[in-house]
Amino acid sequence: MKHVRHCTPSLFLSLVHVCLVQANYAPYFFDNGARSTNGNMALLSLSEDTPVGTHVYTLNGTDPEGDPVTYGLAYEAGSRRYFSVDKNLGNVTLIEELDREKEDEIEVIVSISDGLSTVSEKVRILVMDANDESPEFINTPYIVQVPENTPSGSSIFKIEAVDKDTGSGGSITYFLQNIHANKFTIDRHSGVLHIKTGVTLDYEKSRTHFVVVVAKDGGGKLRGDNKVFSATTTVTVNVEDVQDTPPMFIGTPYYGYVYEDTLAGSEVLTVVALDGDRGKPNSIHYCIVNGDEGSFQISNTTGAISVIKSPNQLKKEVYELKVQASEVSQEGDVSVYAFAMVTIRVVDLNNHPPTFYGENGPQNRFELTMYEHPPEGEILRGLKITVNDSDQGANAKFNLRLVGPGGIFRVVPQTVLNEAQVTIIVENSAAIDYEKFKVLTFKLLAIEVNTPEKFSSTADVAIRLLDTNDNVPKFSSDYYIARIPENSPGGSNVVAVTATDPDSGLWGEVKYSIYGTGADLFLIHPSTGIIYTQPWAVLDAEVNSKYNFYVKAEDADGKYSLAEVFITVLDVNDHSPEFNENIQEKTMIIGSPVKIEAIDQDAEEPNNIVDYSIMQADPANVFDIDKSTGEIKLKSYIRSLDIIHNITKKKDCIWSVVVQAKDRGSPSFSTTAVLKIDITEETLHKGPMAAFLMQTKDNPMKALGVLAGVMGIMVLITIMISTAMFWRNKRSNKIMPVRRIIKKRQAPQSRTVRMEWLKFKRPSNAAEKFVVEDDAKSLHNENSNNNIQVAHMPPTAPSPPPPPTLAPRGDAPGWQVPTVSGSLTPKFINKQLKKRGHSSAHNALVSELKMKFEKRNAAIGEPHI
């Protein structure tokens, strides 16, 4: 029991401690309401113009047990961190600039912790608007076409602007600058543009109006100050012409002067009138209504007024002429007309130079803004220029001209008397080009004509041009030539085309496209103009090596130009030469080559050019091959089978030769093949002589003996015939004159006889291969054996009996015994000789030759008698 009493207080304290630990309470935030600056940041709102670094709130809370607390801020993944917090004090600071137009609510997770427990709450901070955005016009630029007869008060266009702010800062009102000088008004709320009440548009006075519109917001606070933002834009109002205007005189009032020295018929001045409707102007007819008093006349077509009397006949000092200008239609009808007064004075002083005037007095610089390329014949109505010379008569006559780029404008009138309204007219619309000149500057020169002083004055004229879409994109070349290897992968760049459009803004941006039957394998980048192959494209020069198609360059208004693209697919050496199928075995006749052929399927040279060579042959140094044609022939010294047999012991003469066909590409490809060549001699089977030569080829001496016997018999017969003829002539005691003998001798006939007599020597086509030419006599036996087919020359046969004068010329075939490898068959030769011996024609020729021989000998021996 005593032990138990001592343990009870200790156990009680432990239980109390455990209960206190389990009863720990979590911390919490104070909630001080919507306008509170401390608590849990709930319902906090901040203006978007709050500066970065501002202390915007204080997190405030407590722990029930009184433990110290810490604060924290967290954000969802991907959210921007706008605030930071002092974990001990709870002070929240803005660290990122706010923008309500991008993000009008910010979600933040605030937390409070006593070290053991953490309480987190998600709160939303509202971003309040500040007037930090300016109005912005939409759908600009504003260009309006308005007919000149549009009633006053009509609405012609609606301008629209937006402001991203809310409240008064997002409300927009519209108004016009220079409202009193404008012919237009605008509804301040809707932005609708109207023609002023009681105001009409006039194409002849002003073709273009530039209206400056201002859009202003309702204002609001920005960083403590009240700010109002505005924006401006220009509305271009183009007035369209309507046929409603009578003729109009240019350069009024008209003043002319007649000097004391003016001759009758001289031109005083020229009045100019134009049809007020410049779209399709009518021609003008001039006439003087009254006031001329018979002293002046006017040209009906040009308006030139001339004096028809001499100055001393003029009775008045001032003449007031009323001139009428009538419009004459194409049918010849006079429709409407206008009048002008022309004042002509007779004076003779010169003490004032010409002077230029503007609307407010003397002026030496005039400026105008206009679009480029106005219609030719258009008047620059924005220039209000008057020129005046206060002198009278000829002293006030001066010329006007523009000094500057020539041929663009012309000035009217060119000759002025006293005073005129200066009109500048467009003469060359193409030269008024914004891409060439942003500002055209001229000097307007007025110089007196007929005065010795030549007084003059100048004024500067500056014309500022506005751009229009007047140019077509132009390629740097009419065609493009490109080359691409056939092994290029899909998507490879081929060529870049370039087109330029000198217009400004969107009008100068060029978009490219391609089309045509040859464009299937290609694409073009629309902005850079780079042409490349389709990703799946496979080029093959052997299938198609030429492609052509068109490329188009187009601007924003659809103006375009074309160029042609020619693409050549370059051959790559990707094929090996291939031999014909019949290359395995060939028969070679001695003296005739055999030919091999290989084809390379590449498309271009040198990839498809094939060179041939012999790689291996056994024995070597027997064959030659032509590198280009593939012809294989024996070495030059091999002329018979005996030589071949002497080189090799193989009797069948079938050799295997390894040949190679190699192209000239880089890298080069080659193909080898084994060619079996069967070498043989041409068979002799074309007549008895060929058969005889073949039979005696192994016994050449036998053939020579037969030939010698035949020749001896022929000589003996010839001697006998000559002797008989000699004795016959001796009995007759008739000796023919030498001159007569020479006269009867016919060289062609004797040659014919000689050729006929030797006809048996001409070999047949088959035997010609066995005849050794003169140059073959020098051929020696390289192998030092007796099997060479060039035999020693046999003994020469006796010369025939005809006289030396009848011997054949050097170019006639000589008496030769062909050298052949074999012997002649006597039977064959006898048969041939028998035929010739029994020929009556042959006997007659021999007798005639013998007779001529004897007569010649007699003629030679006669002087000795």
C-alpha positions in Angstrom: 0.0 0.0 0.0 2.8 2.3 0.7 4.3 1.7 -2.6 1.1 2.4 -4.3 0.7 5.8 -2.6 4.1 6.9 -3.8 3.3 6.0 -7.5 0.0 7.7 -7.7 1.1 11.4 -8.1 3.7 10.6 -10.8 1.2 8.7 -12.9 -1.4 11.5 -12.6 1.1 14.1 -13.9 1.9 11.9 -16.9 -1.7 11.5 -17.8 -2.3 15.2 -17.5 0.7 15.9 -19.8 -0.5 13.4 -22.4 -4.0 15.0 -22.4 -2.5 18.5 -22.9 -0.4 17.3 -25.8 -3.4 15.7 -27.5 -5.5 18.9 -27.0 -3.2 21.2 -29.0 -5.2 23.7 -31.1 -4.3 24.9 -34.6 -3.6 28.6 -35.3 -6.0 30.8 -37.2 -6.2 34.1 -39.1 -8.1 37.1 -37.9 -11.0 38.1 -40.2 -11.2 41.9 -40.1 -13.7 42.5 -42.9 -13.5 43.5 -46.6 -11.7 46.8 -46.0 -9.2 45.5 -43.5 -5.5 45.7 -44.2 -4.6 42.8 -42.0 -6.0 39.3 -41.5 -6.1 36.6 -44.1 -6.1 38.7 -47.3 -9.7 37.7 -48.1 -11.6 40.2 -50.2 -8.4 42.2 -50.9 -8.5 44.4 -54.0 -5.6 46.3 -55.5 -5.4 48.8 -58.3 -3.4 47.6 -61.3 -1.2 50.7 -61.1 0.1 49.8 -57.6 3.9 50.3 -57.7 6.1 47.2 -57.3 7.6 47.0 -53.8 4.4 48.5 -52.1 3.4 46.9 -48.7 -0.1 45.9 -49.6 -1.3 43.8 -46.7 -0.4 42.3 -43.3 -1.2 38.7 -42.6 -2.4 38.5 -39.0 -3.4 35.5 -36.9 -2.9 33.8 -33.5 -2.4 30.5 -31.9 -4.9 29.5 -29.0 -2.0 28.2 -26.9 -0.1 31.5 -27.5 2.7 29.9 -29.4 4.5 32.1 -31.9 3.2 31.8 -35.5 4.8 32.1 -39.0 3.1 33.1 -42.3 3.5 31.8 -45.8 2.3 32.4 -49.4 2.0 29.8 -52.1 0.7 29.7 -55.7 -0.7 27.0 -58.0 1.7 25.5 -60.4 2.3 27.7 -63.5 0.9 30.8 -61.8 2.9 34.0 -61.7 4.2 35.1 -58.2 2.9 38.6 -57.5 3.5 38.8 -53.7 6.1 38.0 -51.1 5.6 37.8 -47.3 7.7 38.3 -44.2 7.1 34.9 -42.5 7.5 36.4 -39.0 5.8 39.8 -39.4 3.2 38.8 -42.0 4.0 41.9 -44.2 2.9 41.2 -47.8 4.8 43.1 -50.5 3.9 43.4 -54.3 6.9 42.1 -56.3 5.4 41.9 -59.8 3.6 44.6 -61.9 -0.2 44.1 -62.1 -2.1 44.3 -65.4 -5.9 44.0 -65.2 -6.2 43.6 -68.9 -4.2 40.4 -68.7 -5.2 39.0 -65.3 -8.0 40.5 -63.2 -8.0 38.0 -60.4 -5.0 36.5 -58.5 -5.4 33.3 -56.5 -3.0 33.0 -53.5 -2.7 30.2 -50.8 -2.0 31.9 -47.5 -0.8 29.8 -44.5 -0.3 30.2 -40.8 1.7 27.8 -38.7 2.6 27.4 -35.0 5.3 24.9 -35.7 3.0 21.9 -35.1 0.0 22.7 -37.2 -0.4 24.6 -40.4 -3.6 26.1 -41.7 -3.9 27.1 -45.4 -6.6 29.1 -47.1 -7.1 30.0 -50.8 -8.0 33.6 -51.3 -8.7 35.7 -54.4 -7.2 39.2 -54.8 -9.2 41.4 -57.2 -7.2 43.6 -59.6 -8.9 46.9 -60.0 -8.8 48.8 -63.3 -6.7 52.0 -63.8 -6.8 54.1 -66.9 -3.6 52.8 -68.5 -4.8 51.9 -72.0 -5.2 54.2 -75.0 -8.0 53.8 -77.6 -7.1 51.8 -80.7 -8.7 52.2 -84.1 -9.6 48.9 -85.8 -9.8 48.0 -89.5 -7.4 50.7 -90.6 -6.5 52.3 -93.0 -9.8 54.1 -93.7 -10.3 54.9 -97.4 -13.8 56.0 -98.5 -15.1 56.5 -102.1 -17.9 59.2 -102.2 -19.6 60.4 -105.4 -19.5 64.2 -105.6 -23.3 64.4 -105.8 -23.9 62.7 -102.4 -26.4 64.9 -100.5 -25.2 67.0 -97.6 -25.8 65.4 -94.2 -25.3 61.9 -95.6 -23.4 59.4 -93.5 -20.5 58.0 -95.5 -18.4 55.9 -93.1 -18.2 54.5 -89.6 -15.0 54.8 -87.6 -14.5 52.3 -84.7 -12.0 52.4 -81.9 -11.8 50.2 -78.7 -10.3 50.8 -75.3 -9.4 47.8 -73.0 -10.1 49.8 -69.8 -13.4 49.6 -68.0 -15.7 52.3 -66.7 -15.0 55.8 -67.9 -11.5 54.9 -69.0 -13.0 52.5 -71.5 -15.7 54.8 -72.9 -14.8 56.4 -76.2 -15.9 59.7 -77.8 -15.0 60.8 -81.3 -14.3 64.3 -82.7 -12.6 65.8 -85.7 -9.5 68.0 -85.8 -10.0 71.4 -87.6 -13.7 71.0 -87.5 -14.3 74.5 -89.0 -12.1 73.8 -92.0 -13.7 70.4 -92.6 -16.6 69.5 -94.8 -17.5 66.6 -92.5 -18.8 66.0 -89.0 -18.7 62.9 -86.8 -21.1 61.5 -84.3 -19.2 61.7 -81.0 -20.7 58.4 -79.7 -21.1 56.1 -82.8 -18.2 57.4 -84.8 -20.3 57.8 -88.0 -18.8 60.3 -90.4 -21.3 62.7 -92.1 -21.0 65.3 -94.8 -21.8 68.7 -93.1 -25.3 70.0 -93.5 -25.3 72.5 -96.4 -21.9 71.4 -97.7 -21.5 69.5 -101.0 -18.5 67.8 -102.5 -17.0 69.0 -105.7 -14.7 66.7 -107.7 -13.5 69.6 -109.8 -12.3 71.5 -106.7 -10.9 68.8 -104.5 -10.7 65.1 -105.4 -9.3 64.0 -102.0 -10.0 65.0 -98.4 -7.9 63.9 -95.5 -10.0 63.9 -92.3 -8.2 63.5 -89.0 -10.3 61.7 -86.4 -9.5 61.7 -82.7 -10.8 59.0 -80.3 -10.6 60.0 -76.6 -11.5 57.9 -73.6 -13.5 59.1 -70.5 -10.4 59.5 -68.3 -9.6 57.9 -65.0 -7.0 57.5 -62.2 -3.5 56.3 -63.0 -0.9 56.4 -60.2 -2.9 59.0 -58.3 -3.5 61.4 -61.3 -6.5 61.7 -63.5 -5.4 60.6 -67.0 -7.2 61.0 -70.4 -5.8 59.1 -73.4 -6.5 59.6 -77.1 -5.5 58.3 -80.5 -5.8 59.8 -84.0 -6.2 58.3 -87.5 -6.7 59.7 -90.9 -9.7 59.0 -93.1 -9.0 59.4 -96.8 -12.2 60.5 -98.6 -11.8 60.2 -102.4 -14.4 62.2 -104.3 -15.7 60.4 -107.5 -16.5 62.5 -110.5 -20.0 63.0 -111.8 -20.8 64.6 -115.1 -22.3 67.9 -113.8 -19.9 70.7 -114.5 -19.8 73.2 -117.4 -16.5 74.3 -119.0 -14.1 76.2 -116.8 -11.6 78.8 -117.7 -8.1 78.3 -116.3 -5.8 81.1 -115.3 -8.5 83.8 -114.9 -8.5 86.7 -114.8 -7.0 87.2 -118.2 -4.9 90.2 -118.9 -3.3 91.0 -122.2 -1.1 93.9 -123.4 -0.4 95.4 -126.8 2.9 97.2 -127.1 3.7 100.0 -129.4 5.9 97.8 -131.5 3.5 94.9 -131.7 2.8 93.8 -135.2 -0.7 93.3 -136.6 -1.6 89.6 -136.4 0.6 89.0 -133.3 -0.8 86.8 -130.5 -1.7 88.7 -127.4 -2.6 85.9 -125.0 -4.3 82.5 -125.0 -7.3 81.6 -122.9 -7.7 78.0 -121.8 -10.9 76.3 -120.8 -11.4 72.7 -119.9 -14.4 70.5 -119.5 -15.2 70.5 -115.8 -15.9 66.8 -116.0 -12.5 65.3 -116.4 -13.7 61.7 -116.8 -14.7 62.1 -120.5 -14.0 65.7 -121.4 -15.6 67.3 -124.5 -13.7 69.5 -126.9 -13.9 73.3 -126.4 -15.0 75.8 -129.0 -14.0 79.5 -128.4 -15.5 82.7 -129.7 -15.6 86.4 -128.8 -19.1 87.6 -127.9 -18.4 91.3 -127.8 -15.8 94.0 -126.9 -13.3 93.4 -129.7 -14.5 96.3 -131.8 -13.0 94.7 -134.8 -9.5 94.9 -133.4 -9.0 91.3 -132.1 -9.8 87.8 -133.1 -9.7 84.4 -131.4 -8.8 80.9 -132.6 -11.9 78.7 -132.3 -9.8 75.6 -131.2 -6.7 77.0 -129.3 -8.2 80.1 -127.7 -5.3 82.3 -128.9 -6.4 85.9 -129.1 -4.5 88.0 -131.7 -4.6 91.7 -132.5 -5.5 92.3 -136.2 -4.7 96.0 -136.2 -1.5 97.9 -135.7 -1.2 99.6 -132.2 -1.5 103.1 -133.7 -4.9 102.1 -135.1 -6.2 101.1 -131.7 -8.5 103.9 -130.4 -8.9 102.7 -126.8 -6.4 102.1 -124.1 -8.3 99.2 -122.5 -10.4 96.6 -124.3 -12.7 94.3 -122.4 -13.4 91.2 -124.4 -16.1 88.7 -123.5 -15.0 85.2 -124.6 -17.3 82.2 -124.7 -16.1 78.6 -124.3 -18.7 76.0 -125.4 -18.5 72.2 -124.9 -19.0 70.4 -128.2 -20.1 66.8 -127.9 -18.8 64.0 -130.2 -22.0 64.4 -132.2 -21.2 68.1 -132.7 -23.9 69.4 -130.4 -23.1 72.4 -128.2 -24.2 71.5 -124.7 -23.0 74.0 -122.1 -20.8 77.0 -122.1 -19.0 79.5 -119.9 -17.8 83.1 -120.2 -14.6 84.9 -119.3 -13.6 88.5 -119.5 -10.3 89.4 -121.1 -8.7 92.7 -120.4 -6.2 94.0 -123.0 -4.2 97.2 -122.3 -1.9 99.2 -124.5 1.1 100.1 -122.4 4.9 100.6 -122.8 6.5 100.6 -119.3 8.8 98.0 -117.7 9.7 98.6 -114.1 8.3 95.5 -112.2 9.5 91.9 -112.3 7.0 89.0 -112.3 5.9 88.1 -108.8 4.3 84.9 -107.5 1.4 85.1 -105.0 -0.3 82.6 -102.8 -3.6 82.9 -101.0 -2.1 85.2 -98.4 0.1 87.4 -100.6 3.6 87.1 -102.2 5.0 83.6 -101.7 8.1 81.8 -103.0 7.3 78.2 -101.9 4.3 76.0 -102.6 3.6 72.5 -101.3 1.1 69.8 -102.2 0.4 66.2 -101.1 -1.1 63.8 -103.6 -1.2 60.1 -104.6 1.3 58.8 -107.1 0.3 58.2 -110.7 -2.6 60.7 -111.1 -4.4 60.7 -114.4 -2.6 62.5 -117.2 -4.1 65.8 -117.8 -5.1 66.2 -114.2 -4.7 69.7 -112.7 -2.9 70.1 -109.4 -5.8 72.0 -107.8 -4.2 72.1 -104.4 -1.6 74.6 -105.7 -3.1 78.1 -105.5 -0.5 80.1 -107.5 -0.9 83.5 -109.1 1.8 85.3 -111.1 1.6 89.0 -111.8 3.7 91.7 -113.5 2.5 95.1 -112.7 4.0 96.6 -116.0 1.8 97.2 -119.0 2.0 96.1 -122.6 5.0 94.1 -123.7 6.8 94.9 -120.5 4.4 92.7 -118.7 4.7 89.7 -121.0 6.7 86.8 -119.6 7.1 83.1 -120.0 6.4 80.5 -117.3 8.3 77.2 -117.2 9.1 74.5 -114.7 12.7 73.7 -114.0 13.3 70.2 -112.7 12.7 66.6 -113.8 11.5 67.1 -117.4 8.3 65.7 -119.0 6.4 65.2 -115.7 4.3 68.3 -115.4 3.6 71.2 -117.7 2.6 74.7 -116.7 -0.3 76.6 -118.1 -0.2 79.2 -119.4 3.3 79.3 -120.8 3.1 82.9 -121.8 1.4 85.4 -119.6 0.5 89.0 -120.1 0.4 91.0 -116.8 -1.3 88.4 -114.6 -2.5 84.8 -114.6 -3.5 81.9 -112.4 -0.7 79.4 -112.7 -2.0 75.8 -113.4 0.3 72.8 -113.3 -1.0 69.8 -115.3 0.1 66.2 -115.1 1.9 65.2 -118.3 3.6 61.9 -117.5 1.7 59.9 -114.9 4.3 57.0 -115.0 7.1 59.3 -113.8 5.1 60.4 -110.7 6.3 57.3 -108.8 6.5 57.0 -105.1 9.1 54.3 -105.4 11.4 56.7 -107.3 10.7 60.0 -105.6 9.0 60.6 -102.2 9.1 64.3 -102.9 9.2 66.0 -106.3 10.7 69.4 -106.3 10.6 72.0 -109.1 11.3 75.6 -109.5 8.7 77.7 -111.2 10.4 80.3 -113.3 8.8 83.5 -114.7 11.0 85.5 -117.1 10.1 88.4 -119.3 10.2 87.8 -123.0 10.7 90.9 -125.0 12.3 93.3 -122.6 16.0 94.1 -122.5 16.1 93.8 -118.7 14.7 90.2 -118.7 13.3 90.6 -115.2 12.5 87.2 -113.7 11.5 85.5 -110.4 11.3 81.9 -109.1 9.2 79.9 -106.7 9.8 76.5 -105.2 7.2 73.8 -105.8 7.4 70.7 -103.5 5.0 67.8 -104.2 4.9 65.0 -101.6 3.7 61.7 -102.9 1.5 59.0 -101.2 2.0 55.4 -102.1 -0.5 53.2 -104.0 -0.2 49.5 -105.1 1.0 50.2 -108.6 3.8 47.7 -108.9 3.7 44.0 -109.7 6.2 41.7 -108.0 9.1 41.2 -110.3 11.5 38.3 -110.4 15.2 38.8 -110.5 15.2 36.7 -113.7 12.7 35.4 -116.2 13.9 31.9 -115.6 16.0 30.0 -113.1 18.3 27.1 -113.9 19.2 24.7 -111.1 21.0 21.4 -110.8 20.6 18.7 -108.2 22.3 15.3 -107.8 19.9 12.4 -108.2 20.9 11.0 -104.9 19.8 14.1 -102.9 17.4 13.2 -100.1 13.9 14.4 -99.9 13.5 18.0 -98.6 16.8 19.1 -100.2 17.0 22.8 -101.3 17.2 23.2 -105.0 17.2 26.9 -105.8 16.0 30.2 -104.3 13.9 32.5 -106.4 13.7 36.2 -105.6 11.0 38.7 -106.5 10.7 42.2 -105.3 7.8 44.6 -105.1 8.9 48.2 -104.4 5.5 49.1 -103.0 5.4 49.9 -99.2 3.6 48.1 -96.4 1.5 45.0 -97.2 1.6 45.9 -100.9 5.3 45.2 -100.9 5.1 41.7 -99.3 5.5 38.9 -101.8 4.1 35.4 -101.5 5.5 32.6 -103.7 3.8 29.5 -105.1 4.6 27.0 -107.9 2.5 25.1 -110.4 2.8 23.2 -113.6 3.2 19.5 -114.6 6.8 19.4 -113.6 6.2 20.7 -110.1 4.8 17.6 -108.5 8.1 16.6 -106.8 8.9 20.1 -105.5 7.7 22.6 -102.9 8.4 26.3 -102.3 8.6 28.3 -99.1 5.9 31.0 -99.5 7.9 33.8 -98.0 11.6 33.0 -98.7 11.2 31.6 -102.2 13.4 28.5 -101.5 12.4 25.6 -103.8 13.0 22.2 -102.3 12.1 18.6 -103.0 9.1 16.9 -101.5 10.0 14.8 -98.4 9.1 11.7 -100.3 10.6 12.7 -103.6 13.1 10.2 -105.2 15.1 11.6 -108.1 16.5 9.4 -110.8 18.4 10.9 -113.7 17.9 7.6 -115.7 14.1 8.0 -115.4 13.7 11.7 -115.8 16.5 14.2 -115.8 14.6 17.4 -116.7 11.9 19.2 -114.8 10.4 22.6 -115.5 7.5 24.5 -114.0 6.4 28.0 -113.2 6.9 30.0 -110.0 4.4 32.8 -109.1 5.1 35.9 -107.0 1.9 37.6 -105.7 1.3 40.6 -103.5 -1.6 41.3 -101.1 -3.8 42.6 -103.9 -3.4 39.6 -106.2 -0.9 41.3 -108.6 1.6 38.7 -109.7 4.3 37.8 -112.1 5.7 34.5 -113.3 9.1 33.0 -113.9 10.1 29.6 -115.3 12.3 27.1 -113.4 14.4 24.6 -115.2 15.8 21.8 -113.0 18.4 19.3 -114.2 18.9 16.1 -112.2 22.6 15.4 -112.3 23.6 11.9 -112.9 25.5 10.0 -110.2 27.6 7.0 -111.0 25.4 4.4 -109.5 25.5 1.7 -112.2 28.2 -0.8 -113.1 28.9 -1.7 -116.7 27.1 -4.9 -117.8 28.4 -7.3 -120.5 26.1 -8.7 -123.2 24.9 -12.2 -122.7 26.8 -13.6 -125.7 30.2 -12.8 -124.3 31.0 -16.3 -122.9 32.6 -17.7 -126.1 33.7 -16.2 -129.4 35.5 -17.5 -132.5 38.5 -15.5 -133.8 39.7 -15.9 -137.4 43.3 -14.9 -137.7 43.4 -11.4 -139.1 39.9 -10.5 -137.9 39.1 -9.0 -134.4 36.3 -10.1 -132.1 34.4 -7.5 -130.2 33.0 -7.4 -126.7 30.5 -4.8 -125.5 29.3 -3.6 -122.1 26.5 -1.2 -121.4 26.4 1.3 -118.4 22.9 2.4 -117.5 24.0 5.8 -116.1 22.5 8.8 -117.9 25.4 11.1 -118.5 29.1 11.1 -119.4 31.6 10.2 -118.1 29.6 7.9 -115.9 28.3 5.8 -118.9 31.6 5.8 -120.9 33.2 2.3 -120.7 36.9 1.5 -121.1 37.9 -2.1 -121.8 41.1 -3.9 -120.7 42.5 -7.4 -120.5 43.1 -8.3 -116.9 44.6 -11.8 -117.4 45.5 -14.2 -120.3 47.5 -17.3 -120.4 49.8 -17.1 -122.1 50.2 -13.4 -121.9 51.2 -11.0 -124.6 49.0 -12.6 -127.3 46.0 -10.4 -127.4 45.5 -6.6 -127.7 42.2 -4.8 -126.9 41.0 -1.5 -128.1 40.3 0.6 -124.9 37.3 2.4 -126.4 35.6 -0.1 -128.8 36.3 -3.4 -127.0 37.8 -5.0 -130.2 40.2 -7.9 -129.3 42.8 -8.9 -131.9 46.0 -10.9 -132.0 49.4 -9.2 -131.7 50.7 -8.0 -135.0 53.3 -10.7 -135.4 50.8 -13.5 -135.1 49.6 -14.3 -138.6 49.1 -18.0 -138.7 48.1 -20.9 -136.5 51.7 -22.2 -136.7 52.9 -19.2 -134.7 50.2 -19.7 -132.2 51.2 -23.4 -131.9 54.8 -22.3 -131.4 53.7 -20.1 -128.5 51.6 -22.7 -126.7 51.4 -26.4 -126.7 47.6 -26.4 -126.6 46.3 -27.6 -130.0 42.7 -26.6 -129.6 43.6 -22.9 -129.5 40.7 -22.1 -127.1 42.0 -19.6 -124.6 40.3 -18.0 -121.6 40.8 -14.3 -121.3 39.6 -12.2 -118.3 38.3 -8.9 -119.6 37.3 -5.9 -117.6 34.7 -3.1 -118.4 35.2 0.0 -116.3 33.3 3.2 -116.4 34.9 6.7 -116.0 32.7 7.9 -113.1 33.9 8.9 -109.7 34.0 6.6 -107.9 34.5 4.2 -110.8 32.6 0.9 -111.1 33.9 -2.1 -113.1 32.8 -5.6 -114.2 34.9 -8.6 -115.2 34.0 -11.5 -117.3 35.8 -14.6 -118.6 35.8 -14.8 -122.4 36.7 -18.0 -124.3 38.3 -17.3 -127.6 38.6 -20.1 -130.3 41.3 -19.1 -132.8 41.1 -20.6 -136.3 42.1 -19.8 -139.9 39.7 -18.9 -142.6 38.9 -22.0 -144.7 40.0 -21.9 -148.4 37.2 -23.2 -150.6 36.8 -20.6 -153.3 38.3 -22.3 -156.4 40.9 -24.8 -157.8 43.8 -22.5 -157.1 42.8 -22.2 -153.5 42.5 -26.0 -153.3 45.9 -26.4 -154.9 47.5 -24.0 -152.5 45.9 -25.8 -149.6 47.2 -29.2 -150.9 50.7 -28.0 -151.3 51.0 -25.9 -148.2 53.2 -28.6 -146.6 55.6 -28.8 -149.7 56.3 -25.4 -151.0 59.2 -26.6 -153.2 56.8 -28.9 -155.2 54.7 -25.9 -155.9 57.7 -23.8 -157.1 58.8 -26.7 -159.4 55.4 -27.0 -161.0 55.3 -23.2 -161.6 58.9 -23.3 -163.1 57.9 -26.1 -165.5 54.8 -24.2 -166.7 56.9 -21.0 -167.2 59.5 -23.0 -169.3 56.8 -24.5 -171.6 55.4 -21.0 -172.2 58.8 -19.6 -173.0 59.5 -22.5 -175.5 56.2 -21.9 -177.3 56.9 -18.2 -177.5 60.4 -18.9 -179.1 58.9 -21.3 -181.6 56.3 -18.8 -182.7 58.8 -16.0 -182.9 61.1 -18.1 -185.1 58.3 -19.0 -187.5 57.3 -15.4 -187.9 60.9 -14.4 -188.4 61.4 -16.8 -191.4 58.1 -15.8 -192.9 59.1 -12.1 -192.9 62.5 -12.9 -194.3 61.0 -14.6 -197.4 58.8 -11.6 -198.1 61.8 -9.2 -198.0 59.5 -6.5 -196.6 60.8 -4.3 -193.8 58.3 -2.1 -192.0 59.5 1.4 -191.2 60.3 2.1 -187.6 58.0 5.1 -187.5 55.1 2.9 -188.7 55.8 0.3 -186.0 55.8 2.9 -183.3 52.6 4.4 -184.6 50.8 1.0 -184.5 51.9 0.3 -181.0 49.1 0.7 -178.5 50.2 0.8 -174.9 46.8 0.2 -173.4 46.3 -2.9 -175.6 49.7 -4.2 -174.8 48.9 -3.7 -171.1 45.7 -5.5 -171.5 47.5 -8.4 -173.2 50.0 -8.4 -170.4 47.3 -8.4 -167.8 45.5 -11.2 -169.6 48.6 -13.2 -169.9 49.3 -12.9 -166.2 45.7 -13.3 -165.2 46.3 -16.7 -163.6 48.4 -15.0 -160.9 45.6 -13.1 -159.3 44.6 -14.9 -156.1 41.1 -15.5 -155.1 39.6 -13.8 -152.1 40.3 -16.8 -149.9 43.9 -17.1 -151.1 44.8 -13.5 -150.7 45.3 -14.0 -147.0 48.3 -16.2 -147.8 50.0 -13.7 -150.1 53.0 -12.0 -148.3 53.3 -8.4 -149.3 56.7 -6.6 -149.9 56.9 -5.4 -146.4 56.5 -8.9 -145.1 59.9 -9.8 -146.7 61.6 -8.1 -143.9 59.8 -10.1 -141.2 62.2 -12.3 -139.3 61.5 -15.4 -137.3 61.4 -14.1 -133.7 61.2 -17.6 -132.3 64.1 -18.9 -134.4 62.2 -21.8 -135.8 61.2 -23.1 -139.2 57.4 -23.0 -138.7 56.9 -19.4 -139.7 54.6 -19.1 -142.6 56.8 -16.5 -144.5 58.8 -18.9 -146.8 61.9 -18.0 -148.8 61.2 -16.5 -152.2 61.4 -19.2 -155.0 63.6 -18.7 -158.1 62.2 -16.1 -160.4 60.6 -17.4 -163.6 62.1 -16.5 -167.0 61.1 -13.2 -168.4 58.4 -13.3 -171.1 59.4 -12.5 -174.7 57.7 -9.2 -175.4 60.1 -6.3 -176.0 61.2 -4.1 -173.1 59.2 -1.1 -174.4 56.0 -3.0 -173.8 56.8 -3.7 -170.1 54.1 -2.6 -167.7 54.3 0.7 -165.8 55.5 0.8 -162.2 51.9 0.9 -160.9 50.9 -2.3 -162.8 51.0 -5.5 -161.0 54.4 -7.1 -161.3 55.3 -10.7 -161.9 55.4 -12.3 -158.4 55.1 -15.8 -157.1 53.0 -15.7 -153.9 54.6 -17.2 -150.9 52.2 -19.7 -149.3 52.5 -22.4 -146.6 52.0 -25.4 -148.8 52.7 -26.8 -152.3 50.9 -26.4 -155.6 49.2 -29.4 -157.2 50.7 -29.9 -160.7 47.4 -31.2 -162.0 45.7 -28.0 -161.0 48.3 -25.8 -162.7 48.3 -28.0 -165.9 44.6 -27.7 -166.1 44.8 -23.9 -166.0 47.6 -23.8 -168.5 45.8 -26.1 -170.8 42.9 -23.8 -170.9 45.0 -20.9 -171.7 47.0 -22.7 -174.3 44.0 -23.7 -176.3 42.6 -20.3 -176.3 42.6 -18.9 -179.8 42.6 -15.3 -178.6 45.6 -16.0 -176.5 47.5 -17.5 -179.5 46.7 -14.5 -181.6 48.0 -12.1 -179.0 51.3 -14.1 -178.7 51.7 -14.1 -182.5 51.2 -10.4 -182.7 53.7 -9.8 -180.0 56.3 -12.0 -181.7 55.7 -10.2 -185.0 56.2 -6.8 -183.5 59.4 -8.0 -181.7 60.9 -9.2 -185.0 60.0 -6.1 -186.9 61.5 -3.9 -184.2 64.8 -6.0 -184.3 64.8 -5.7 -188.1 64.4 -1.9 -187.9 67.2 -1.6 -185.4 69.5 -3.8 -187.5 68.8 -2.2 -190.9 71.5 0.5 -190.7 74.1 -2.2 -190.2 73.0 -3.8 -193.6 
